[in-house]
Amino acid sequence: MMKNIRITVEYDGTGFAGWQRQQGGIVTVQGEIEKILRKILQEPVSLVAAGRTDRGVHARAQVANFFTASSMEPSRISHSLNSLLPTTIRISDTSDVPLDFHARFSAKERQYRYYLIEHPSALYGRFSGCSFGNLDLVHMREIASAVEGVHDFTAFSRPDRDNEGRYCEVSECRWGRSGRALVLRITANRFLRSMVRYLVAAMVSAGRGELALQEFRRMLDAGIFTGTFQPAAPNGLFLWEITY
């Protein structure tokens, strides 16, 4: 009898070429988990994830599911995975779910967080981007507020053949502080490829006094990128939570 298994995945994305499985021996999070699952279950396994993270991006609570004919209990699957996976990937909350559950299409919202420090740090740099200078948080919050709502985020994303729709509904976008880091919290029904990192770069540019709110609105409304900034570094970005 076929079962649908849901897992929650935490990972340090530093050493991985993103979530999605790739050919040619490239190490990805999905590829590593599927490789171990095949050993444990002795059958082909294909994971579906709530979101695909880019190279170097982390996850606090990625959600994935897969189908299996194995009678192995979910708790044993989880234990076996954590025994064999690299320590930079941890599996939790493994459970049987209805057959129609789909980690991506059943999700209602996704939340990302971006951690940003203003000056380089030997200790915090692994899990945060750096602006290399002080920022005006007031201007950054103005941009963040303008992001909320339904918009075409073409200007702030990479082309993606697998994701044709360009509109996203952002329910929350705001900056706060946590210790020495500035933290962006952004929640939406969906995200485009590298969208959060481009938005962070725009907000950092505003924090430096290089991007006005009016110019940001023009880019957002027109769907045309007119800035010169590159997407923010991936190591500050976390897939934080999936809501079903």
RODO-2510 file (C-alpha; in nm, 4 decimals, decimal comma):
residues 244
     n   res          X          Y          Z
     1     m     0,0000     0,0000     0,0000
     2     m     0,1415     0,3373    -0,1042
     3     k     0,1986     0,5956     0,1712
     4     n     0,2669     0,9691     0,1559
     5     i     0,5354     1,0785     0,4029
     6     r     0,5879     1,4398     0,5069
     7     i     0,9193     1,5549     0,6544
     8     t     1,0547     1,8830     0,7890
     9     v     1,4118     1,9561     0,6854
    10     e     1,6601     2,1894     0,8522
    11     y     1,9839     2,2561     0,6683
    12     d     2,2941     2,4691     0,6544
    13     g     2,3092     2,5463     0,2833
    14     t     2,6722     2,6615     0,2812
    15     g     2,8123     2,3469     0,1215
    16     f     2,5217     2,2700    -0,1108
    17     a     2,4368     2,3843    -0,4635
    18     g     2,0822     2,4617    -0,3495
    19     w     1,7894     2,2354    -0,2753
    20     q     1,7061     2,0940    -0,6188
    21     r     1,8589     1,7706    -0,7438
    22     q     2,1166     1,8196    -1,0224
    23     q     2,3106     1,5960    -1,2578
    24     g     2,6841     1,5418    -1,2753
    25     g     2,7605     1,4704    -0,9118
    26     i     2,6678     1,8196    -0,7934
    27     v     2,5828     1,8032    -0,4233
    28     t     2,2347     1,9325    -0,3331
    29     v     2,0104     1,8913    -0,0313
    30     q     1,7404     1,7041    -0,2235
    31     g     2,0000     1,4793    -0,3838
    32     e     2,1574     1,3861    -0,0517
    33     i     1,8245     1,3023     0,1137
    34     e     1,7003     1,0989    -0,1830
    35     k     2,0266     0,9047    -0,1948
    36     i     1,9921     0,8009     0,1696
    37     l     1,6190     0,7272     0,1355
    38     r     1,6918     0,4872    -0,1509
    39     k     1,9313     0,2972     0,0757
    40     i     1,6877     0,2871     0,3669
    41     l     1,3713     0,2004     0,1749
    42     q     1,5300    -0,0017    -0,1075
    43     e     1,3162     0,1723    -0,3700
    44     p     1,3304     0,4836    -0,5926
    45     v     1,2262     0,7996    -0,4073
    46     s     1,1471     1,1467    -0,5412
    47     l     1,1039     1,4362    -0,2978
    48     v     0,8691     1,7308    -0,3537
    49     a     0,9561     2,0458    -0,1562
    50     a     0,7611     2,3536    -0,0552
    51     g     1,0268     2,5750    -0,2105
    52     r     1,3557     2,5494    -0,3966
    53     t     1,6372     2,7361    -0,2263
    54     d     1,9397     2,8632    -0,4180
    55     r     2,3039     2,7731    -0,3651
    56     g     2,4169     2,8713    -0,0154
    57     v     2,0670     2,9464     0,1192
    58     h     1,9624     2,7822     0,4465
    59     a     1,6366     2,6428     0,5805
    60     r     1,4991     2,6328     0,9328
    61     a     1,1872     2,4397     0,8334
    62     q     1,1697     2,3278     0,4731
    63     v     0,8802     2,0869     0,4144
    64     a     0,8956     1,7969     0,1689
    65     n     0,6967     1,4839     0,0951
    66     f     0,7507     1,1571    -0,0887
    67     f     0,5589     0,8396    -0,1705
    68     t     0,6732     0,4974    -0,0569
    69     a     0,5470     0,1408    -0,0556
    70     s     0,7612     0,0601     0,2474
    71     s     0,5968    -0,0395     0,5769
    72     m     0,8727     0,1321     0,7761
    73     e     0,7378     0,3633     1,0471
    74     p     0,7929     0,7380     0,9934
    75     s     0,9875     0,7691     1,3206
    76     r     1,2290     0,4988     1,2057
    77     i     1,2686     0,6677     0,8672
    78     s     1,3575     0,9921     1,0434
    79     h     1,6038     0,8209     1,2779
    80     s     1,7724     0,6355     0,9915
    81     l     1,8009     0,9513     0,7818
    82     n     1,9625     1,1488     1,0635
    83     s     2,2051     0,8637     1,1279
    84     l     2,3297     0,8624     0,7676
    85     l     2,2911     1,2198     0,6424
    86     p     2,5663     1,4808     0,6841
    87     t     2,5297     1,6817     1,0051
    88     t     2,4372     1,9895     0,8018
    89     i     2,0978     1,8291     0,7229
    90     r     1,8523     1,7280     0,9959
    91     i     1,5096     1,5669     0,9556
    92     s     1,2184     1,6130     1,1981
    93     d     0,8380     1,5890     1,2188
    94     t     0,8187     1,2831     0,9936
    95     s     0,4587     1,1672     0,9556
    96     d     0,2039     0,9916     0,7362
    97     v    -0,0166     1,2431     0,5545
    98     p    -0,3128     1,2077     0,3160
    99     l    -0,2234     1,0991    -0,0360
   100     d    -0,3376     1,4338    -0,1783
   101     f    -0,0931     1,6333     0,0372
   102     h     0,1648     1,8147    -0,1796
   103     a     0,4438     2,0069    -0,0077
   104     r     0,4428     2,2766    -0,2743
   105     f     0,0838     2,3064    -0,3946
   106     s    -0,0815     2,2524    -0,0549
   107     a     0,1189     2,5372     0,1030
   108     k    -0,0696     2,8591     0,1743
   109     e     0,2218     3,0841     0,2692
   110     r     0,5973     3,0765     0,2960
   111     q     0,8112     3,2900     0,5235
   112     y     1,1739     3,3818     0,4627
   113     r     1,4065     3,5730     0,6925
   114     y     1,7226     3,7545     0,5931
   115     y     1,9933     3,8309     0,8498
   116     l     2,2142     4,1305     0,7750
   117     i     2,5098     4,2696     0,9679
   118     e     2,6513     4,6137     0,8961
   119     h     3,0176     4,5277     0,9564
   120     p     3,2100     4,2040     0,8848
   121     s     3,2239     3,9408     1,1565
   122     a     3,4311     3,6253     1,1864
   123     l     3,1593     3,4642     1,3992
   124     y     2,8338     3,5799     1,2415
   125     g     2,9362     3,6035     0,8775
   126     r     2,8528     3,2411     0,7929
   127     f     2,4807     3,2999     0,8461
   128     s     2,4351     3,6662     0,7543
   129     g     2,4889     3,9053     0,4681
   130     c     2,6935     4,2201     0,5246
   131     s     2,6318     4,5784     0,4112
   132     f     2,9895     4,6900     0,4950
   133     g     2,8627     5,0144     0,6464
   134     n     2,5866     5,1660     0,8571
   135     l     2,2361     5,1749     0,7100
   136     d     1,9332     5,4015     0,7485
   137     l     1,6689     5,1625     0,8774
   138     v     1,3901     5,4185     0,8254
   139     h     1,4445     5,4187     0,4474
   140     m     1,4721     5,0402     0,4405
   141     r     1,1390     5,0106     0,6189
   142     e     0,9776     5,2430     0,3630
   143     i     1,0810     5,0069     0,0837
   144     a     0,9674     4,7050     0,2845
   145     s     0,6241     4,8592     0,3340
   146     a     0,5916     4,9193    -0,0418
   147     v     0,6585     4,5493    -0,1074
   148     e     0,3433     4,4391     0,0744
   149     g     0,0399     4,3587    -0,1395
   150     v     0,0012     4,1942    -0,4793
   151     h     0,2741     4,2897    -0,7282
   152     d     0,4505     4,1648    -1,0398
   153     f     0,8021     4,0978    -0,9110
   154     t     0,9634     4,0482    -1,2534
   155     a     1,2072     4,3318    -1,1838
   156     f     1,3279     4,1632    -0,8662
   157     s     1,3791     3,8015    -0,9693
   158     r     1,5759     3,5781    -1,2010
   159     p     1,4112     3,4169    -1,5064
   160     d     1,2611     3,0781    -1,4219
   161     r     1,1251     2,8475    -1,6915
   162     d     0,9480     2,6346    -1,4306
   163     n     0,7610     2,9273    -1,2762
   164     e     0,5568     3,1178    -1,5320
   165     g     0,3416     3,3406    -1,3079
   166     r     0,5125     3,6583    -1,1901
   167     y     0,2584     3,7900    -0,9388
   168     c     0,3037     3,7288    -0,5671
   169     e     0,0925     3,8376    -0,2717
   170     v     0,3157     3,9586     0,0112
   171     s     0,1300     3,9709     0,3420
   172     e     0,4228     4,0852     0,5549
   173     c     0,7541     4,2580     0,4871
   174     r     0,9324     4,4336     0,7705
   175     w     1,2734     4,4905     0,9240
   176     g     1,3598     4,4367     1,2881
   177     r     1,6706     4,3838     1,4987
   178     s     1,8099     4,0737     1,6640
   179     g     2,1308     4,1395     1,8521
   180     r     2,3760     4,2982     1,6110
   181     a     2,1801     4,1865     1,3036
   182     l     1,9059     4,3549     1,1069
   183     v     1,6428     4,0936     1,0193
   184     l     1,3986     4,1076     0,7295
   185     r     1,0837     3,9016     0,7785
   186     i     0,8867     3,8492     0,4566
   187     t     0,5813     3,6275     0,4091
   188     a     0,4003     3,5594     0,0802
   189     n     0,1845     3,3039    -0,0947
   190     r     0,4759     3,2316    -0,3303
   191     f     0,8231     3,3582    -0,4180
   192     l     1,0064     3,3928    -0,7470
   193     r     1,3639     3,2799    -0,7999
   194     s     1,6084     3,4968    -0,5978
   195     m     1,3230     3,7405    -0,5265
   196     v     1,4040     3,7931    -0,1580
   197     r     1,7738     3,8509    -0,2273
   198     y     1,6971     4,1130    -0,4933
   199     l     1,4527     4,2868    -0,2596
   200     v     1,7109     4,2866     0,0200
   201     a     1,9659     4,4392    -0,2179
   202     a     1,7171     4,7138    -0,3062
   203     m     1,6498     4,7851     0,0598
   204     v     2,0208     4,7950     0,1416
   205     s     2,0670     5,0398    -0,1465
   206     a     1,7915     5,2550     0,0062
   207     g     1,9612     5,2285     0,3457
   208     r     2,2760     5,3707     0,1901
   209     g     2,0823     5,6613     0,0407
   210     e     2,1258     5,5311    -0,3158
   211     l     1,7643     5,4334    -0,3942
   212     a     1,4571     5,6505    -0,3384
   213     l     1,1162     5,5061    -0,2589
   214     q     0,9720     5,6600    -0,5765
   215     e     1,2318     5,4898    -0,7967
   216     f     1,1678     5,1556    -0,6271
   217     r     0,7937     5,1936    -0,6878
   218     r     0,8590     5,2710    -1,0550
   219     m     1,0651     4,9531    -1,0964
   220     l     0,8012     4,7478    -0,9146
   221     d     0,5124     4,8911    -1,1190
   222     a     0,6906     4,8701    -1,4544
   223     g     0,8456     4,5278    -1,3959
   224     i     1,1741     4,6660    -1,5257
   225     f     1,4947     4,6639    -1,3232
   226     t     1,6856     4,9927    -1,3566
   227     g     1,9268     4,9571    -1,0650
   228     t     2,2873     4,8431    -1,0626
   229     f     2,2871     4,6241    -0,7510
   230     q     2,3376     4,2489    -0,7430
   231     p     2,1209     4,0125    -0,5334
   232     a     2,2194     4,0017    -0,1666
   233     a     2,4538     3,7235    -0,0570
   234     p     2,2742     3,3894    -0,0139
   235     n     2,4259     3,3034     0,3242
   236     g     2,1980     3,5490     0,5079
   237     l     1,8761     3,3932     0,3765
   238     f     1,6651     3,1323     0,5570
   239     l     1,3490     2,9549     0,4474
   240     w     1,1867     2,9989     0,7863
   241     e     0,8357     2,8563     0,7904
   242     i     0,5686     2,7011     0,5673
   243     t     0,2002     2,7457     0,6492
   244     y    -0,0599     2,4875     0,5397
***
